[in-house]
């Protein structure tokens, strides 16, 4: 077991010392993603209403507050398709307008 670990470490060190001459990767995008488990913390209808209004309003507020920051520091928010559809259907008219704004 110890010999296997030593061989692995030696291989890792030798690999990390090889110079990189060319990279085909132009951009790396890191996306935070969560599991959407509606009804786990409250009744599903209450969770949908909370998402459609309070949570959306909070996210839109953070987007607004950060819009003057450099692009790489601005708040970004991603939502899965079905939750977004539910949010749009259940949101107040003002929230719906803000969500639909490009």
N, C-alpha and C positions, 0 to 999 in steps of 0.2 A: 504494500500500500504506500509506504513512504517513498519507495523508488518511483512509483507511478506519479506521485505528486511532484517529486523533484524533476522528473522528465518533462512533465507538463509545464512547470515553471521555467525550465531551461528553454523549452520550445517557445513559450510566450515571450520571454526576454529576447530571444534571437529574432522572433517575428517582428517585435515592436521596433527593432533597430534597423529594419530594412527601409531605405528611403522610398518615399512615394514620389514617383516621377510624373504620373498623370492620373487625374481623377475624372471620371465621367459623371460624377454627381455635381449638379449645378446648384441645387437647392434642397434643403431639408426642411420639411414642414412638420412641426410638432403640434398635434391636436389633442387636447384634453377631452376625454370622453367618459361619460358616466353611464351607469345602467339606469334605465328609466323603469322604476318599479312602482307603478301607480297603485295606490290603495294600501301600501305597506305602513305608512305613518298615520293615515286618516282614511275616512271613506273616500272612494274614488272621486265622487262628485266634488268633494271639498278640495281635494288635491288639484283637480282640473281647474277649479275656480281660482285657487291660489296661484297656479302657474299662469293662468290667462290674465291675471291682473297684477297682484303684488310682485310676483317674481319677475314678470316681464317689465313692469315699471321700474324695478330696481336695476335690472340689466340695462335698460334704455338710459336710465340716469347715469350709470357708469360709463356708457358709451359717450354720452353727451359731455360728461366731465373730462373725459380723456381725449376728446377730439382735437385739442390744441397741442397735444404732445406729439413728439415725432412718431411717424407711422408704426415703427417697431415697438413702441411703448403704449399704443392705444389699446383699450380693452376690446377684445373680440369675443363674440358669443356664438357658439354653435348649438343647434338643437336638432334632434332627430325629426324626420318628416311627420310622423303621426302626432307627436306632442305639439309641434308647431301648428299643424292643421287644427288641433283641438284648441290651442291658444287663440288662434285667429277667430275661430268660431265663437269662443266664449268671452272674448275681450270687449271692454268698453269701446265705444266708437273712437275716442281719442287715442287709446292704446293701439287699436287696429290701424289707425292712420299712421302712427309713429312706426309700427312694425313694418308696414308696407312701404315706407319711405326708403328710397335707395341710398 
